[in-house]
Amino acid sequence: MASKINRRSFLKVFFSGIVSAVMGKFNKSSAATAGSDIYLPRQIITKDSTHSRTIMWHSRNPHNSLRVNVRDNGGNVTSYMGGGGLFQDDGESFYINKVLINRLQPKSHYTYQIVQDGATTPWYPLETGGSDTVEALIFPDSQCSDGYETWRRVAAGAFDSHRDINMFINMGDLVDNGEAAYQWRQWFNAISTYMPSKIFVPLMGNHETYNINWKCRIPHAFLNFFAVPDNGSAAFQRYYYSFDCGPVHFIVLNTQFEELDPIKPGLMEEQLQWLVQDVAASDKPWRVVLMHKDIINYDNLGSSEPLADIDEVGKRFMPYFDELGIHLVFTAHQHTYRRHGHIYNFEPSDQGPVYIDTGVAGNCRYNVPRTKRFDKIMLPQPETDNYLTIRASNEDITIQCFLPDGQMVDSFVLTNSKQK
């Protein structure tokens, strides 16, 4: 919701940081190879994951030789060189390394290995899709106050139930405090088993823009941890981006203009111009938007003012979504699963994008009222953790919502922009 400070205290951040420091900088599970200086290996989405992938990892020290070996089914190995740089935040220093892999073939099975000054990781799986289908997991806000144990449990349940899915999306507010190093370690460690072999698609949430004192700042950690596709921006590189996967053009928008405008203005205006150009350049049959904040103003449902139940994010973006023919819009932020249905010209409709507030994958709970005008489907209250799957072909898109134990609680299909 709009509140930033009142649901957290500085003391919780402070004492949790002390506990984390005592336990050590890295959980043992985050090391790729025992005794090596390769930590948190991960696959990051590229503009077209059919042919490329970005491999990233952390190290405590600088290294002269950073390489990723890619092996195809025939045993042929191609080496790709990369680079690293020093990262400093929240009183800590380490190196972030990355290698861009390209020249991959569609619908192929590869393995890859990180080589760093002679130290190596195991061979991890790397799979490329085709142009006809895509399947992904979608996780809502994962911010936690329990050491990210809830996030670990939700993610483990999802990956265990959907073993063949090799891409996952996190809808923003990955962590509760974007500067707190211990939270990033806990977040990474909770899913370190999956990140080397699954493509990760990150969104920036408002909590990524908070410093240790709960004031807004440039989200240094998020911007450095995830080398997402280039958006051509000089001022807001890695704040928003797009990518193709199967028959879907995914558009990752940034809704943090309220937090960032006082310190870095112009995000919304630049995005809107980019959005029009980006959609025009795509020939994919489906256009899907991913953005952190929802479009409904649940704090103002009783007002008689026109569009009182549409928040500023909705007022700015929704007319563009109508005009550009966006099919699906996934949001988060409210920590509640709501299928709003088709909305066009700010009204419930049988046309226009389908809007889905994706829910919660952490342990932070809000009491969000229901709006009869838009909330077609919602999970029982009090809200429980959940995740979603999206499966798309050229003909249709299927969206399903699950509880962590695998129980399906919502499902629908879009065919030719119609809901079934």
C-alpha positions in Angstrom: 0.0 0.0 0.0 1.0 3.6 0.1 2.5 3.4 3.7 6.3 3.1 3.7 7.5 3.4 7.3 4.9 2.4 9.8 5.0 -1.3 9.1 8.7 -1.6 9.8 11.0 -0.2 12.5 14.6 0.8 12.3 15.4 -1.5 15.2 14.3 -4.6 13.3 16.6 -3.7 10.5 19.4 -2.9 12.9 19.2 -6.0 15.1 18.6 -8.3 12.1 21.7 -6.9 10.5 23.7 -7.7 13.6 22.5 -11.3 13.6 23.3 -11.7 9.9 26.8 -10.2 10.4 27.4 -12.7 13.2 26.3 -15.6 10.9 28.7 -14.4 8.2 28.5 -12.6 4.9 27.3 -15.6 2.9 25.1 -18.6 3.7 27.0 -21.7 2.8 24.2 -22.7 0.4 25.0 -19.7 -1.7 28.5 -20.8 -2.7 28.6 -22.5 -6.0 31.7 -24.6 -5.2 33.0 -25.3 -1.7 36.1 -23.2 -1.1 35.7 -21.1 -4.2 35.0 -17.4 -4.5 32.0 -17.9 -6.7 28.7 -17.0 -5.0 25.0 -16.7 -6.1 25.3 -17.8 -9.7 22.2 -16.8 -11.6 20.6 -16.6 -15.1 19.1 -13.2 -16.0 16.6 -12.6 -18.8 17.9 -11.0 -22.0 16.0 -9.3 -24.8 15.5 -12.6 -26.5 16.2 -15.6 -24.3 15.8 -17.9 -27.3 19.4 -17.0 -28.3 21.1 -15.4 -25.3 21.4 -15.3 -21.5 23.2 -13.2 -19.0 25.1 -15.1 -16.3 25.9 -13.2 -13.1 27.6 -14.1 -9.8 29.3 -12.5 -6.7 32.8 -12.8 -5.5 34.6 -11.4 -2.4 37.7 -10.5 -4.4 38.5 -9.2 -7.9 39.6 -11.8 -10.5 41.5 -11.3 -13.7 39.8 -14.1 -15.7 36.0 -14.4 -15.8 34.6 -16.9 -18.2 31.5 -19.0 -18.9 31.8 -22.2 -20.8 28.7 -23.4 -22.6 28.4 -27.0 -23.7 25.8 -28.2 -26.3 24.3 -31.7 -26.5 27.1 -32.8 -28.7 29.7 -32.0 -26.1 31.0 -28.9 -28.0 32.1 -26.1 -25.7 32.0 -22.4 -26.4 33.7 -19.9 -24.1 32.4 -16.4 -23.4 34.5 -13.8 -21.5 33.0 -11.2 -19.1 33.9 -8.7 -16.5 33.3 -7.6 -13.0 33.1 -4.5 -10.8 33.3 -3.5 -7.2 30.0 -3.0 -5.5 29.7 -1.1 -2.2 26.5 -0.6 -0.2 25.3 -0.8 3.5 28.9 -0.9 4.7 29.9 -3.9 2.6 32.1 -4.4 -0.4 32.2 -7.3 -3.0 32.4 -7.8 -6.7 29.6 -8.4 -9.1 30.5 -10.3 -12.3 28.6 -11.0 -15.5 29.0 -12.7 -18.8 26.7 -12.4 -21.8 26.1 -15.6 -23.6 24.7 -15.4 -27.2 24.7 -17.5 -30.4 22.4 -20.0 -28.7 20.0 -22.1 -30.8 16.2 -22.2 -30.1 14.6 -25.2 -28.3 18.0 -26.5 -27.2 19.4 -28.0 -24.1 22.8 -26.7 -22.9 24.9 -26.8 -19.8 27.2 -24.0 -18.6 30.0 -23.6 -16.1 31.5 -20.5 -14.5 35.3 -20.3 -14.6 37.0 -17.7 -12.4 40.8 -17.7 -12.3 40.8 -21.5 -12.5 38.0 -22.1 -10.0 34.9 -23.7 -11.5 31.3 -24.4 -10.7 29.4 -27.5 -11.6 27.7 -27.7 -15.0 24.3 -26.1 -14.7 21.4 -26.6 -17.1 20.5 -23.9 -19.6 17.5 -24.3 -21.9 16.2 -22.1 -24.7 12.6 -22.0 -25.8 11.1 -21.5 -29.2 8.8 -18.9 -30.7 5.5 -20.8 -30.3 5.1 -21.4 -26.5 6.3 -20.0 -23.2 5.6 -21.0 -19.6 6.7 -19.1 -16.5 6.1 -18.8 -12.7 5.0 -15.5 -11.4 5.8 -14.6 -7.7 4.2 -11.6 -6.0 6.0 -9.4 -3.4 8.4 -11.6 -1.5 9.4 -9.1 1.2 9.7 -10.8 4.6 10.4 -10.2 8.3 11.1 -13.9 9.1 14.5 -14.3 7.5 12.8 -14.9 4.2 11.7 -18.3 5.3 8.2 -17.7 3.9 9.7 -16.7 0.6 11.8 -19.9 0.6 8.8 -22.0 1.3 6.6 -20.5 -1.4 9.3 -20.7 -4.0 10.2 -24.3 -3.1 6.5 -25.3 -3.4 6.2 -23.6 -6.8 9.4 -25.0 -8.3 8.6 -28.5 -6.9 5.1 -28.5 -8.4 6.3 -27.1 -11.8 9.7 -28.7 -12.4 9.6 -28.2 -16.2 9.2 -24.4 -16.0 12.6 -22.7 -16.5 11.6 -19.0 -16.1 10.4 -17.1 -13.0 9.2 -13.5 -12.4 9.3 -11.6 -9.1 6.8 -8.7 -9.2 8.8 -6.2 -7.1 9.4 -5.6 -3.4 11.7 -8.5 -3.5 13.1 -7.3 -0.2 11.6 -5.2 2.5 14.5 -2.7 2.6 16.5 -2.1 -0.6 19.7 -1.0 1.2 19.8 -3.7 3.9 22.5 -6.1 2.8 21.4 -8.9 5.1 17.9 -8.9 3.5 19.4 -9.3 0.0 21.5 -12.2 1.3 18.4 -13.9 2.9 16.4 -13.3 -0.3 19.2 -14.8 -2.5 19.9 -17.7 -0.2 16.2 -18.7 -0.1 16.2 -19.4 -3.8 19.9 -20.1 -4.4 19.1 -23.7 -5.5 17.0 -22.5 -8.4 18.8 -19.4 -9.7 21.6 -21.1 -11.6 19.2 -23.1 -13.8 16.1 -20.8 -14.1 15.8 -17.6 -16.0 15.1 -14.7 -13.6 12.9 -11.7 -14.5 13.1 -9.0 -11.7 10.8 -6.0 -11.2 11.7 -3.0 -9.1 9.2 -2.2 -6.3 9.0 0.8 -4.0 10.8 -1.1 -1.2 13.9 -1.4 -3.5 14.1 2.4 -3.4 14.4 2.7 0.4 17.6 3.3 2.4 18.3 1.9 5.8 16.5 4.8 7.4 13.4 4.3 5.3 14.1 7.4 3.1 13.9 7.1 -0.7 17.2 6.7 -2.6 18.5 5.5 -5.9 18.0 1.7 -5.8 21.7 0.8 -6.1 21.4 -2.8 -5.0 18.6 -3.7 -7.4 20.3 -2.0 -10.4 23.6 -3.7 -9.8 22.4 -7.2 -8.9 20.3 -7.7 -12.1 21.7 -6.8 -15.5 18.3 -6.7 -17.3 18.0 -5.9 -21.0 19.0 -2.5 -22.3 16.2 0.0 -22.7 18.2 2.6 -24.6 17.9 5.2 -21.7 20.8 7.3 -20.5 19.0 8.3 -17.3 17.0 5.2 -16.3 19.0 2.2 -17.6 17.7 -1.0 -16.0 14.7 0.7 -14.4 12.3 -0.7 -17.1 12.7 -3.0 -20.0 11.1 -5.5 -22.4 11.8 -8.9 -23.7 10.4 -11.6 -26.0 9.7 -15.1 -24.8 7.8 -17.5 -27.1 4.7 -15.7 -28.6 4.7 -13.0 -25.8 6.2 -9.6 -25.7 6.7 -8.8 -22.1 6.9 -5.2 -21.0 8.4 -4.5 -17.6 7.3 -1.0 -16.4 8.5 0.9 -13.4 5.8 2.4 -11.1 8.2 4.1 -8.6 7.9 7.6 -9.9 6.4 8.8 -6.7 9.4 7.7 -4.7 12.0 8.6 -7.3 10.8 12.0 -8.8 12.1 14.1 -5.9 15.6 12.7 -6.4 15.6 11.7 -10.0 12.7 13.2 -12.0 11.4 12.2 -15.4 10.9 8.5 -15.1 7.2 8.4 -16.0 7.5 10.8 -19.0 10.4 8.9 -20.4 8.7 5.5 -20.0 5.5 6.5 -21.7 7.4 7.6 -24.8 9.4 4.4 -24.7 6.3 2.3 -24.2 4.7 3.5 -27.4 7.8 2.9 -29.5 8.5 -0.5 -27.8 5.0 -1.9 -28.6 5.1 -0.6 -32.1 8.4 -2.5 -32.7 7.0 -5.9 -31.6 5.2 -8.3 -33.9 4.4 -10.9 -31.2 0.7 -12.0 -31.0 0.5 -11.3 -27.2 1.5 -8.1 -25.2 1.8 -8.6 -21.5 2.7 -5.8 -19.0 4.5 -6.5 -15.7 4.5 -3.7 -13.2 4.7 -3.5 -9.4 2.0 -1.2 -8.2 -1.7 -2.0 -8.8 -4.2 0.3 -10.5 -6.8 0.3 -7.8 -6.9 2.9 -5.0 -8.3 0.8 -2.1 -7.8 3.7 0.3 -10.4 5.8 -1.5 -13.3 3.4 -2.3 -15.9 5.5 -0.4 -15.3 8.7 -2.4 -17.9 9.9 -4.9 -15.2 11.7 -7.0 -14.8 10.5 -10.5 -12.1 7.8 -10.8 -11.6 7.9 -7.0 -11.0 4.1 -7.1 -8.2 4.4 -9.7 -4.8 5.3 -8.4 -2.2 7.6 -10.0 -0.4 4.6 -11.6 -3.7 3.5 -13.3 -4.6 7.0 -14.4 -1.2 7.5 -16.1 -0.8 4.0 -17.7 -4.2 2.6 -18.4 -5.2 4.9 -21.4 -1.9 3.8 -23.1 -2.7 0.2 -22.4 -6.1 0.7 -24.1 -4.6 2.4 -27.1 -1.7 0.0 -27.5 -3.8 -3.2 -27.3 -2.2 -4.7 -24.2 -3.8 -8.1 -23.4 -2.7 -8.7 -19.8 -1.5 -6.5 -17.0 0.1 -8.1 -13.9 0.5 -6.0 -10.8 1.4 -6.5 -7.1 2.0 -4.2 -4.1 -1.3 -4.8 -2.3 -0.3 -8.3 -1.1 -3.7 -9.7 -2.1 -4.7 -11.7 -5.1 -7.4 -10.0 -7.2 -8.5 -10.7 -10.7 -10.0 -7.4 -11.8 -11.1 -8.7 -15.2 -11.2 -6.6 -18.4 -11.1 -2.9 -17.9 -11.4 -0.4 -20.7 -11.6 3.4 -20.4 -11.4 3.0 -16.6 -14.6 0.9 -16.6 -15.3 -2.9 -16.3 -15.8 -4.1 -19.8 -15.7 -7.1 -22.1 -12.7 -5.7 -23.9 -9.4 -4.1 -23.0 -6.6 -5.6 -20.9 -7.3 -8.1 -18.1 -5.8 -6.9 -14.9 -4.5 -9.2 -12.2 -3.1 -8.2 -8.8 -0.8 -11.2 -8.2 -1.0 -11.5 -4.4 1.8 -12.1 -1.8 4.8 -14.5 -1.6 6.2 -13.2 1.7 4.9 -12.9 5.3 3.6 -9.3 5.2 -0.2 -9.2 5.3 -2.5 -6.2 4.7 -6.2 -5.8 5.2 -7.4 -4.9 1.8 -11.1 -4.3 1.2 -13.0 -5.5 -1.8 -14.1 -3.2 -4.6 -17.3 -4.6 -6.1 -16.6 -2.6 -9.3 -13.4 -4.4 -10.2 -12.5 -7.3 -8.0 -14.1 -10.2 -9.8 -12.1 -13.0 -8.1 -10.2 -12.8 -4.8 -8.8 -15.3 -2.4 -10.4 -15.8 1.0 -9.4 -13.4 3.7 -7.1 -13.2 5.7 -4.9 -13.4 2.6 -2.6 -16.4 2.2 0.6 -16.8 0.1 0.3 -17.7 -3.5 2.0 -17.8 -6.9 0.9 -17.9 -10.5 1.7 -19.7 -13.7 1.4 -18.3 -17.2 1.3 -20.6 -20.3 1.0 -19.0 -23.7 0.8 -20.3 -27.2 -0.1 -18.4 -30.4 -3.7 -19.3 -29.8 -4.3 -18.6 -26.1 -2.9 -17.7 -22.7 -3.7 -19.7 -19.5 -3.3 -18.1 -16.1 -3.5 -20.2 -12.9 -3.1 -19.2 -9.3 -1.9 -21.7 -6.7 -1.3 -21.9 -3.0 2.2 -23.0 -1.9 0.9 -26.6 -1.5 -0.1 -26.8 -5.1 -3.8 -26.2 -4.7 -5.2 -24.3 -7.6 -7.5 -21.4 -6.5 -8.1 -19.6 -9.8 -7.8 -20.3 -13.5 -8.8 -18.6 -16.7 -7.9 -18.6 -20.4 -7.6 -15.7 -22.9 -8.4 -16.6 -26.5 -8.4 -13.7 -29.0 -8.5 -11.3 -26.0 -11.6 -13.0 -24.6 -11.8 -14.6 -21.2 -13.1 -18.1 -20.6 
